[in-house]
Amino acid sequence: MAAEDRKAFLLRIDPKLWAELEAWAADELRSVNGQVEFLLRDAVRRRKASSGGGEAATNDASKR
């Protein structure tokens, strides 16, 4: 996905939570941005799976 296809937004976050995310991301060889996107994508997938949205809905959401 090209950078111009991605939505940028400002996120205000507690410094302690940032430190936790930063350490977690480093453990998984991701940037903090990549880790947050991974976690959000996983949360959306789980929500859709629990509501009967299925895998197709998750694939659509990940393309946005």
C-alpha positions as CSV (number, residue, x, y, z in Angstrom):
1,M,0.0,0.0,0.0
2,A,1.4,3.4,-1.0
3,A,1.9,6.1,1.6
4,E,-0.6,8.3,-0.1
5,D,-3.3,5.6,0.3
6,R,-3.0,5.7,4.1
7,K,-4.9,8.0,6.4
8,A,-2.7,10.0,8.8
9,F,-4.1,11.2,12.1
10,L,-2.9,12.6,15.4
11,L,-3.1,10.3,18.4
12,R,-2.6,11.6,22.0
13,I,-1.4,8.8,24.2
14,D,-0.3,8.4,27.8
15,P,3.5,8.2,27.9
16,K,3.4,5.0,29.9
17,L,1.2,3.3,27.3
18,W,3.5,4.6,24.6
19,A,6.5,3.0,26.4
20,E,4.6,-0.3,26.6
21,L,3.7,-0.2,22.9
22,E,7.2,0.8,21.9
23,A,8.7,-2.2,23.8
24,W,6.0,-4.6,22.4
25,A,6.7,-3.3,18.9
26,A,10.4,-3.8,19.3
27,D,9.9,-7.4,20.6
28,E,7.9,-8.1,17.4
29,L,10.3,-6.2,15.1
30,R,7.7,-3.6,14.2
31,S,7.5,0.2,14.4
32,V,5.1,1.6,17.0
33,N,2.9,2.7,14.1
34,G,3.0,-0.8,12.6
35,Q,2.2,-2.3,16.0
36,V,-0.8,0.0,16.6
37,E,-2.1,-0.8,13.1
38,F,-1.6,-4.5,13.7
39,L,-3.5,-4.3,17.0
40,L,-6.4,-2.3,15.5
41,R,-6.7,-4.6,12.5
42,D,-6.8,-7.6,14.8
43,A,-9.4,-6.0,17.0
44,V,-11.6,-5.2,13.9
45,R,-11.2,-8.8,12.7
46,R,-12.2,-10.2,16.1
47,R,-15.2,-7.9,16.3
48,K,-16.4,-8.7,12.9
49,A,-15.9,-12.5,13.5
50,S,-17.9,-12.3,16.7
51,S,-20.8,-10.4,15.0
52,G,-20.9,-12.7,12.0
53,G,-19.2,-10.3,9.6
54,G,-16.8,-13.0,8.5
55,E,-13.3,-12.9,6.9
56,A,-14.4,-11.0,3.8
57,A,-15.3,-8.0,5.8
58,T,-11.9,-8.0,7.5
59,N,-10.1,-8.1,4.2
60,D,-12.1,-5.1,3.0
61,A,-11.3,-3.2,6.2
62,S,-7.6,-3.8,5.8
63,K,-7.5,-2.3,2.3
64,R,-8.6,1.1,3.7
